[in-house]
């Protein structure tokens, strides 16, 4: 499972973890162990044999630099594995990513308008990344499930059910799915982040930092269309035109 930064990776990861805990009747403390960050551990995680192991990665080993160095090589590691890939409207993705880099990581000190056009972080890099993903998955013998952030927002239960079925967790009770979605709601994710530390975190990245301003929260606002509060009309139009022209058809809504 993966996707570019700020596409709902943490949200879907949390939903899947809660659903797996409920379905397999695991203790809540097992949540951090349900995913692996090293694909070589997929076959040796602590879960009993026959239960899915989920490898989660952004497939972007050199974040913050221009170009896509080693992205194709990283994707080749999962060439034969089924893959869930997340995608999001480019304007919302870029605004959220800017807040993350500028205020949580404090690695970017330019303006949002500079960010969206920069070779290190901007729109052209994101679209090139998804072109690379599309090429890799077309060549893969395994199946791919594309999940859109906007669809998760509109039908969280339906998307979670599709994801569970895709990774091989069948016959999950509706009540389990409903509880997992509720546990992964915006308010509950904020509570997890507020209470979490690097040592106690149940879902990766959901912990408080010393940067207490609203823009620095990992779970910042949620929703769709929030780009309107941050991007001017000209910049939004440029992103829309680029997305229409450059987004690989593999990620068309009909896929």
C-alpha positions in Angstrom: 0.0 0.0 0.0 1.3 3.5 -0.8 0.9 6.7 -2.6 2.4 10.2 -2.6 2.6 12.1 0.7 -0.7 13.6 2.0 -3.0 11.4 0.0 -4.7 9.8 3.0 -2.0 7.1 3.6 -2.3 7.6 7.4 -6.1 7.7 7.3 -6.5 4.4 5.4 -3.7 2.8 7.4 -5.5 3.7 10.6 -8.8 2.4 9.3 -7.3 -0.9 8.2 -5.5 -1.3 11.5 -8.7 -0.8 13.5 -10.6 -3.2 11.2 -7.9 -5.9 11.5 -7.9 -5.5 15.3 -11.7 -5.9 15.4 -11.9 -8.7 12.9 -9.1 -10.8 14.3 -9.9 -9.9 17.9 -6.4 -8.5 18.6 -5.4 -6.2 21.4 -5.3 -2.5 20.6 -1.6 -2.5 21.3 -1.1 -4.7 18.3 -2.0 -1.9 15.9 1.6 -0.7 15.2 2.6 -4.3 14.3 0.0 -4.9 11.6 2.0 -3.1 8.8 5.7 -3.5 8.0 8.0 -0.8 6.6 10.5 -3.3 5.2 9.0 -5.4 2.3 11.4 -8.2 3.2 9.4 -8.7 6.5 6.1 -9.2 4.7 6.5 -13.0 5.0 7.9 -13.0 8.6 5.7 -10.6 10.5 4.3 -11.8 13.9 0.8 -12.3 12.6 -0.3 -16.0 12.4 0.2 -17.7 9.0 -2.6 -17.1 6.5 -3.3 -13.5 7.6 -2.3 -10.7 5.3 0.9 -8.8 5.9 0.8 -5.2 4.7 3.9 -3.4 3.5 3.4 0.4 3.5 5.7 2.8 1.7 5.5 6.1 -0.3 7.9 4.6 -2.9 9.8 8.0 -2.7 13.1 7.3 -1.2 14.6 10.7 -1.7 12.0 13.2 -0.6 12.7 16.9 -1.0 15.0 16.6 -4.0 14.3 17.3 -7.6 13.5 14.3 -9.8 12.5 10.8 -8.9 15.7 9.1 -8.1 15.2 5.4 -7.2 11.4 5.5 -7.4 11.2 3.0 -10.2 13.7 0.8 -8.4 11.6 1.0 -5.2 8.5 0.1 -7.1 10.2 -3.0 -8.5 10.5 -4.4 -5.0 6.7 -4.9 -5.0 6.4 -5.8 -8.7 4.8 -9.2 -7.9 2.7 -8.0 -5.0 -0.9 -6.6 -5.2 -0.8 -2.9 -4.5 -3.2 -0.3 -3.1 -2.2 3.1 -4.5 -3.7 6.3 -3.1 -4.2 9.5 -5.1 -5.8 12.9 -4.3 -6.8 16.0 -6.1 -3.5 17.7 -6.9 -4.5 21.1 -5.4 -5.5 19.7 -2.1 -2.4 17.4 -2.0 0.0 20.3 -2.7 -1.5 22.6 0.0 -1.4 19.8 2.6 2.1 18.8 1.6 3.2 22.4 1.8 1.8 22.7 5.4 3.6 19.5 6.3 7.0 20.5 4.9 6.9 24.2 6.0 5.3 23.9 9.5 5.7 20.3 10.8 9.0 19.3 9.3 10.2 22.9 8.9 12.2 21.9 5.8 10.7 24.5 3.4 10.8 28.2 3.9 9.3 29.5 0.6 5.8 30.5 -0.2 3.0 28.1 -1.2 3.1 29.5 -4.8 6.8 28.7 -5.0 6.2 25.3 -3.5 3.6 24.2 -6.1 6.0 25.1 -8.9 9.2 23.9 -7.4 11.1 20.9 -8.9 11.6 19.4 -5.4 8.0 19.3 -4.3 5.7 20.8 -6.9 2.9 19.7 -9.2 5.1 18.5 -12.0 7.0 16.2 -9.7 3.8 14.7 -8.3 2.4 13.9 -11.8 5.7 12.4 -12.9 5.6 10.2 -9.8 2.2 8.9 -10.7 3.4 8.3 -14.3 6.2 6.2 -12.8 3.7 4.3 -10.7 1.4 3.7 -13.6 4.2 2.3 -15.8 5.3 0.0 -13.0 1.8 -1.4 -12.4 1.0 -1.9 -16.1 4.1 -4.1 -16.2 3.1 -6.0 -13.0 1.4 -9.4 -13.0 -0.3 -8.5 -9.7 -3.5 -6.5 -9.3 -3.7 -2.8 -8.4 -6.5 -1.0 -6.5 -6.6 2.8 -7.0 -8.2 4.6 -4.0 -9.0 8.3 -4.2 -8.9 10.4 -1.1 -12.2 12.1 -2.2 -13.9 8.7 -2.4 -12.7 7.8 1.1 -14.2 11.1 2.3 -17.6 10.4 0.6 -17.9 6.7 1.4 -15.4 5.7 4.1 -17.2 2.4 4.9 -17.4 1.3 1.3 -13.8 2.1 0.5 -12.6 0.3 3.6 -14.6 -2.7 2.7 -13.1 -2.7 -0.8 -9.6 -2.4 0.6 -10.1 -5.2 3.1 -11.4 -7.5 0.4 -8.6 -6.6 -1.9 -5.9 -7.5 0.6 -7.6 -10.8 1.4 -9.5 -10.1 4.6 -12.9 -11.5 3.7 -16.3 -11.6 5.5 -15.6 -8.6 7.8 -18.7 -7.8 9.7 -20.4 -4.5 8.8 -20.3 -3.6 12.5 -16.5 -4.1 12.5 -16.2 -1.8 9.5 -18.4 0.9 11.0 -16.4 0.8 14.2 -13.1 1.1 12.3 -14.4 4.1 10.3 -15.6 5.8 13.5 -12.3 5.1 15.3 -10.5 6.7 12.3 -12.7 9.8 12.1 -11.0 13.2 11.9 -11.8 13.9 15.6 -10.5 10.6 16.8 -7.4 10.8 14.7 -6.7 14.2 16.2 -7.1 12.7 19.7 -4.6 10.0 18.8 -2.2 12.6 17.6 -2.7 14.8 20.7 -2.1 11.9 23.1 0.7 10.1 21.1 4.4 10.3 21.4 7.1 8.7 19.2 7.3 5.9 21.9 3.6 5.3 22.3 2.2 6.0 18.9 -0.4 3.4 17.7 -0.5 4.7 14.1 2.8 5.9 12.5 3.1 9.7 12.3 0.2 10.4 14.8 2.1 12.0 17.6 2.5 15.5 18.8 5.5 17.6 18.0 6.9 20.7 19.8 5.4 22.8 16.9 2.0 23.5 18.3 0.5 25.8 15.6 -2.5 24.3 13.7 -0.5 24.0 10.4 1.9 21.6 12.1 -0.6 18.9 13.0 -0.4 15.8 10.9 -4.2 15.6 11.0 -4.7 19.2 10.0 -8.2 19.8 8.5 -9.3 16.9 6.4 -12.0 17.2 3.8 -11.9 18.2 0.1 -11.6 21.6 -1.6 -9.7 23.3 1.2 -7.2 24.5 -1.4 -9.6 27.4 -2.1 -8.5 29.0 1.2 -4.9 29.0 0.2 -4.4 29.1 -3.6 -5.1 32.1 -5.9 -7.2 31.6 -9.0 -4.3 31.8 -11.4 -2.3 29.1 -9.5 -5.3 26.8 -9.2 -6.0 27.1 -12.9 -2.3 26.3 -13.8 -2.5 23.2 -11.6 -5.8 22.1 -13.1 -4.5 22.5 -16.6 -1.3 20.5 -15.8 -3.3 17.8 -14.1 -5.7 17.5 -17.0 -2.8 17.2 -19.4 -0.3 15.1 -17.5 -2.1 12.8 -15.1 -1.6 9.3 -16.5 -4.9 7.6 -17.8 -4.2 4.7 -15.4 -5.6 7.0 -12.7 -8.7 8.1 -14.6 -11.9 7.8 -12.5 -13.1 4.9 -14.6 -10.0 2.8 -13.7 
